[in-house]
Amino acid sequence: MKLKLNVTNKSIEKYIKVCKFSAAKCDSLEEVVYKITRGVELGKTIMRFAGGFRIIRYHNVNFTLKCNEVIDINVDKKNNEVPITERLKRMHYNKHYKVMV
């Protein structure tokens, strides 16, 4: 799914807070934004609500969106993960950065 995603500073701060290990591997805020974008694009929509709200799950991270703006990020270890393969992540990276393979 390719969409124009709005990632706010609040969303970036929340990702850094709840996904400390993943964020620590990033060298810049742009890499954090990429990880948020990848999570939303590769994740699975698990709930939809009126008003354009939806929750997208990527592994055990839930991204709450309203009209393509990330408004909340949280980790949910109680429910099943949505598995994402390394191959799929690599393909997304290559497409996003237009890497020639």
Backbone as JSON Lines, residues from 0, in Angstrom:
{"i":0,"aa":"M","n":[0.85,-1.16,0.0],"ca":[0.0,0.0,0.0],"c":[0.9,1.23,0.0]}
{"i":1,"aa":"K","n":[0.7,2.1,-0.96],"ca":[1.48,3.34,-1.05],"c":[0.54,4.49,-0.8]}
{"i":2,"aa":"L","n":[0.81,5.27,0.23],"ca":[-0.04,6.38,0.57],"c":[0.82,7.54,1.04]}
{"i":3,"aa":"K","n":[0.24,8.73,0.97],"ca":[0.92,9.92,1.48],"c":[0.69,9.95,2.97]}
{"i":4,"aa":"L","n":[1.69,9.56,3.72],"ca":[1.59,9.42,5.16],"c":[2.15,10.66,5.85]}
{"i":5,"aa":"N","n":[1.42,11.18,6.81],"ca":[1.88,12.33,7.59],"c":[2.43,11.81,8.91]}
{"i":6,"aa":"V","n":[3.74,11.95,9.1],"ca":[4.39,11.53,10.33],"c":[4.8,12.8,11.07]}
{"i":7,"aa":"T","n":[4.16,13.06,12.2],"ca":[4.42,14.28,12.96],"c":[5.59,14.09,13.93]}
{"i":8,"aa":"N","n":[6.09,15.2,14.46],"ca":[7.15,15.12,15.47],"c":[6.68,14.34,16.69]}
{"i":9,"aa":"K","n":[5.41,14.49,17.04],"ca":[4.86,13.74,18.18],"c":[4.92,12.24,17.91]}
{"i":10,"aa":"S","n":[4.63,11.83,16.67],"ca":[4.7,10.42,16.3],"c":[6.13,9.9,16.37]}
{"i":11,"aa":"I","n":[7.07,10.71,15.92],"ca":[8.48,10.32,15.98],"c":[8.91,10.13,17.43]}
{"i":12,"aa":"E","n":[8.56,11.08,18.28],"ca":[8.91,10.98,19.7],"c":[8.29,9.74,20.34]}
{"i":13,"aa":"K","n":[7.04,9.44,19.99],"ca":[6.36,8.26,20.54],"c":[7.05,6.98,20.07]}
{"i":14,"aa":"Y","n":[7.45,6.92,18.8],"ca":[8.14,5.73,18.29],"c":[9.47,5.54,19.03]}
{"i":15,"aa":"I","n":[10.21,6.61,19.22],"ca":[11.48,6.52,19.93],"c":[11.26,6.03,21.36]}
{"i":16,"aa":"K","n":[10.17,6.43,21.97],"ca":[9.86,6.04,23.35],"c":[9.44,4.58,23.45]}
{"i":17,"aa":"V","n":[8.55,4.12,22.58],"ca":[8.01,2.77,22.71],"c":[8.81,1.71,21.95]}
{"i":18,"aa":"C","n":[9.61,2.12,20.98],"ca":[10.43,1.18,20.2],"c":[11.9,1.57,20.36]}
{"i":19,"aa":"K","n":[12.36,1.57,21.58],"ca":[13.7,2.06,21.91],"c":[14.8,1.32,21.15]}
{"i":20,"aa":"F","n":[14.72,-0.01,21.11],"ca":[15.77,-0.79,20.47],"c":[15.84,-0.5,18.97]}
{"i":21,"aa":"S","n":[14.68,-0.46,18.32],"ca":[14.63,-0.17,16.89],"c":[15.12,1.24,16.6]}
{"i":22,"aa":"A","n":[14.66,2.2,17.38],"ca":[15.05,3.6,17.17],"c":[16.54,3.81,17.43]}
{"i":23,"aa":"A","n":[17.11,3.04,18.36],"ca":[18.53,3.19,18.68],"c":[19.43,2.81,17.5]}
{"i":24,"aa":"K","n":[18.91,1.99,16.59],"ca":[19.69,1.58,15.42],"c":[19.69,2.64,14.33]}
{"i":25,"aa":"C","n":[18.89,3.69,14.5],"ca":[18.77,4.74,13.48],"c":[19.83,5.82,13.7]}
{"i":26,"aa":"D","n":[20.4,6.29,12.6],"ca":[21.41,7.35,12.66],"c":[20.81,8.74,12.53]}
{"i":27,"aa":"S","n":[19.53,8.81,12.14],"ca":[18.89,10.12,11.93],"c":[17.38,9.99,12.14]}
{"i":28,"aa":"L","n":[16.75,11.14,12.26],"ca":[15.29,11.14,12.37],"c":[14.64,10.66,11.08]}
{"i":29,"aa":"E","n":[15.29,10.88,9.95],"ca":[14.75,10.4,8.68],"c":[14.64,8.87,8.68]}
{"i":30,"aa":"E","n":[15.59,8.21,9.32],"ca":[15.52,6.75,9.41],"c":[14.36,6.32,10.32]}
{"i":31,"aa":"V","n":[14.1,7.07,11.37],"ca":[12.95,6.78,12.23],"c":[11.65,6.95,11.44]}
{"i":32,"aa":"V","n":[11.57,8.03,10.67],"ca":[10.38,8.25,9.83],"c":[10.23,7.11,8.84]}
{"i":33,"aa":"Y","n":[11.33,6.63,8.26],"ca":[11.26,5.5,7.34],"c":[10.7,4.27,8.04]}
{"i":34,"aa":"K","n":[11.15,4.0,9.26],"ca":[10.67,2.82,9.98],"c":[9.18,2.93,10.29]}
{"i":35,"aa":"I","n":[8.72,4.12,10.62],"ca":[7.29,4.32,10.85],"c":[6.52,4.08,9.55]}
{"i":36,"aa":"T","n":[7.02,4.66,8.47],"ca":[6.38,4.51,7.16],"c":[6.35,3.04,6.75]}
{"i":37,"aa":"R","n":[7.46,2.35,6.93],"ca":[7.53,0.93,6.58],"c":[6.52,0.13,7.4]}
{"i":38,"aa":"G","n":[6.42,0.43,8.68],"ca":[5.46,-0.27,9.53],"c":[4.04,-0.1,9.06]}
{"i":39,"aa":"V","n":[3.7,1.12,8.66],"ca":[2.34,1.38,8.18],"c":[2.11,0.73,6.82]}
{"i":40,"aa":"E","n":[3.08,0.82,5.92],"ca":[2.9,0.28,4.57],"c":[2.91,-1.24,4.53]}
{"i":41,"aa":"L","n":[3.72,-1.89,5.38],"ca":[3.8,-3.35,5.36],"c":[2.88,-4.01,6.37]}
{"i":42,"aa":"G","n":[2.4,-3.25,7.32],"ca":[1.54,-3.81,8.36],"c":[0.16,-4.17,7.84]}
{"i":43,"aa":"K","n":[-0.6,-4.77,8.72],"ca":[-1.95,-5.23,8.38],"c":[-2.97,-4.39,9.16]}
{"i":44,"aa":"T","n":[-3.99,-3.92,8.46],"ca":[-5.07,-3.2,9.14],"c":[-5.85,-4.2,9.97]}
{"i":45,"aa":"I","n":[-5.89,-3.95,11.29],"ca":[-6.59,-4.89,12.16],"c":[-7.93,-4.34,12.64]}
{"i":46,"aa":"M","n":[-8.11,-3.01,12.57],"ca":[-9.39,-2.41,12.96],"c":[-9.62,-1.14,12.16]}
{"i":47,"aa":"R","n":[-10.88,-0.89,11.85],"ca":[-11.3,0.35,11.21],"c":[-12.42,0.95,12.05]}
{"i":48,"aa":"F","n":[-12.42,2.27,12.13],"ca":[-13.44,2.98,12.9],"c":[-14.01,4.1,12.05]}
{"i":49,"aa":"A","n":[-15.16,4.6,12.45],"ca":[-15.76,5.74,11.76],"c":[-14.84,6.95,11.87]}
{"i":50,"aa":"G","n":[-14.93,7.83,10.91],"ca":[-14.14,9.06,10.94],"c":[-12.74,8.9,10.37]}
{"i":51,"aa":"G","n":[-12.48,7.8,9.67],"ca":[-11.18,7.62,9.05],"c":[-10.11,7.06,9.96]}
{"i":52,"aa":"F","n":[-10.48,6.57,11.14],"ca":[-9.51,5.97,12.06],"c":[-9.27,4.52,11.69]}
{"i":53,"aa":"R","n":[-8.04,4.07,11.87],"ca":[-7.72,2.66,11.7],"c":[-6.47,2.32,12.48]}
{"i":54,"aa":"I","n":[-6.33,1.07,12.81],"ca":[-5.14,0.58,13.52],"c":[-4.44,-0.4,12.59]}
{"i":55,"aa":"I","n":[-3.16,-0.17,12.38],"ca":[-2.33,-1.04,11.54],"c":[-1.3,-1.69,12.45]}
{"i":56,"aa":"R","n":[-1.19,-3.01,12.34],"ca":[-0.27,-3.77,13.2],"c":[0.92,-4.25,12.38]}
{"i":57,"aa":"Y","n":[2.12,-4.0,12.9],"ca":[3.38,-4.42,12.28],"c":[4.18,-5.11,13.38]}
{"i":58,"aa":"H","n":[4.39,-6.41,13.25],"ca":[4.93,-7.24,14.34],"c":[4.03,-7.06,15.55]}
{"i":59,"aa":"N","n":[4.53,-6.45,16.63],"ca":[3.68,-6.22,17.81],"c":[3.47,-4.73,18.08]}
{"i":60,"aa":"V","n":[3.67,-3.92,17.05],"ca":[3.5,-2.46,17.16],"c":[2.21,-2.07,16.46]}
{"i":61,"aa":"N","n":[1.38,-1.31,17.16],"ca":[0.15,-0.79,16.58],"c":[0.31,0.68,16.24]}
{"i":62,"aa":"F","n":[0.01,1.01,15.0],"ca":[0.01,2.4,14.52],"c":[-1.44,2.82,14.37]}
{"i":63,"aa":"T","n":[-1.84,3.87,15.08],"ca":[-3.19,4.4,14.94],"c":[-3.14,5.57,13.98]}
{"i":64,"aa":"L","n":[-3.96,5.5,12.94],"ca":[-3.99,6.54,11.92],"c":[-5.37,7.18,11.86]}
{"i":65,"aa":"K","n":[-5.37,8.45,11.57],"ca":[-6.6,9.17,11.25],"c":[-6.33,9.92,9.96]}
{"i":66,"aa":"C","n":[-7.03,9.53,8.91],"ca":[-6.86,10.18,7.6],"c":[-5.39,10.25,7.19]}
{"i":67,"aa":"N","n":[-4.69,9.13,7.28],"ca":[-3.29,8.98,6.87],"c":[-2.3,9.81,7.69]}
{"i":68,"aa":"E","n":[-2.69,10.18,8.9],"ca":[-1.76,10.81,9.85],"c":[-1.58,9.87,11.03]}
{"i":69,"aa":"V","n":[-0.34,9.56,11.35],"ca":[-0.05,8.71,12.5],"c":[-0.32,9.53,13.76]}
{"i":70,"aa":"I","n":[-1.31,9.08,14.55],"ca":[-1.66,9.85,15.75],"c":[-1.24,9.13,17.03]}
{"i":71,"aa":"D","n":[-0.94,7.83,16.94],"ca":[-0.48,7.11,18.13],"c":[0.29,5.87,17.7]}
{"i":72,"aa":"I","n":[1.22,5.48,18.56],"ca":[2.02,4.27,18.34],"c":[2.13,3.59,19.7]}
{"i":73,"aa":"N","n":[1.83,2.29,19.73],"ca":[2.02,1.55,20.98],"c":[2.38,0.11,20.7]}
{"i":74,"aa":"V","n":[2.99,-0.52,21.68],"ca":[3.37,-1.93,21.59],"c":[2.31,-2.74,22.3]}
{"i":75,"aa":"D","n":[1.87,-3.81,21.63],"ca":[0.84,-4.69,22.18],"c":[1.38,-6.11,22.16]}
{"i":76,"aa":"K","n":[1.81,-6.59,23.32],"ca":[2.37,-7.95,23.39],"c":[1.33,-8.98,23.78]}
{"i":77,"aa":"K","n":[0.08,-8.55,24.01],"ca":[-0.99,-9.48,24.41],"c":[-1.58,-10.21,23.21]}
{"i":78,"aa":"N","n":[-1.62,-9.55,22.07],"ca":[-2.22,-10.14,20.87],"c":[-1.14,-10.69,19.95]}
{"i":79,"aa":"N","n":[-1.56,-11.5,19.0],"ca":[-0.62,-12.13,18.07],"c":[0.1,-11.08,17.22]}
{"i":80,"aa":"E","n":[1.37,-11.36,16.95],"ca":[2.15,-10.51,16.05],"c":[1.66,-10.68,14.62]}
{"i":81,"aa":"V","n":[1.87,-9.63,13.83],"ca":[1.7,-9.73,12.39],"c":[3.12,-9.91,11.84]}
{"i":82,"aa":"P","n":[3.46,-11.13,11.42],"ca":[4.84,-11.38,10.99],"c":[5.17,-10.7,9.67]}
{"i":83,"aa":"I","n":[6.35,-10.12,9.62],"ca":[6.86,-9.47,8.41],"c":[8.24,-10.09,8.14]}
{"i":84,"aa":"T","n":[8.42,-10.67,6.98],"ca":[9.68,-11.34,6.68],"c":[10.79,-10.33,6.36]}
{"i":85,"aa":"E","n":[12.01,-10.76,6.57],"ca":[13.16,-9.93,6.23],"c":[13.2,-9.66,4.73]}
{"i":86,"aa":"R","n":[12.76,-10.62,3.95],"ca":[12.72,-10.46,2.49],"c":[11.77,-9.32,2.1]}
{"i":87,"aa":"L","n":[10.61,-9.29,2.72],"ca":[9.63,-8.24,2.44],"c":[10.18,-6.88,2.87]}
{"i":88,"aa":"K","n":[10.84,-6.82,4.02],"ca":[11.43,-5.56,4.47],"c":[12.53,-5.1,3.51]}
{"i":89,"aa":"R","n":[13.34,-6.05,3.03],"ca":[14.41,-5.71,2.08],"c":[13.83,-5.2,0.76]}
{"i":90,"aa":"M","n":[12.76,-5.83,0.28],"ca":[12.12,-5.38,-0.95],"c":[11.55,-3.97,-0.78]}
{"i":91,"aa":"H","n":[10.96,-3.7,0.37],"ca":[10.42,-2.37,0.64],"c":[11.54,-1.34,0.67]}
{"i":92,"aa":"Y","n":[12.65,-1.68,1.32],"ca":[13.8,-0.78,1.39],"c":[14.31,-0.46,-0.02]}
{"i":93,"aa":"N","n":[14.47,-1.49,-0.84],"ca":[14.97,-1.29,-2.2],"c":[14.03,-0.4,-3.01]}
{"i":94,"aa":"K","n":[12.73,-0.61,-2.86],"ca":[11.75,0.19,-3.59],"c":[11.74,1.64,-3.06]}
{"i":95,"aa":"H","n":[11.76,1.78,-1.75],"ca":[11.71,3.1,-1.14],"c":[12.92,3.96,-1.52]}
{"i":96,"aa":"Y","n":[14.1,3.35,-1.46],"ca":[15.33,4.07,-1.78],"c":[15.77,3.89,-3.23]}
{"i":97,"aa":"K","n":[14.92,3.21,-4.02],"ca":[15.18,2.98,-5.45],"c":[16.56,2.37,-5.69]}
{"i":98,"aa":"V","n":[16.84,1.31,-4.92],"ca":[18.1,0.6,-5.04],"c":[18.03,-0.33,-6.24]}
{"i":99,"aa":"M","n":[19.06,-0.33,-7.04],"ca":[19.13,-1.2,-8.21],"c":[19.67,-2.55,-7.75]}
{"i":100,"aa":"V","n":[18.92,-3.61,-8.05],"ca":[19.37,-4.96,-7.69],"c":[19.46,-5.82,-8.92]}
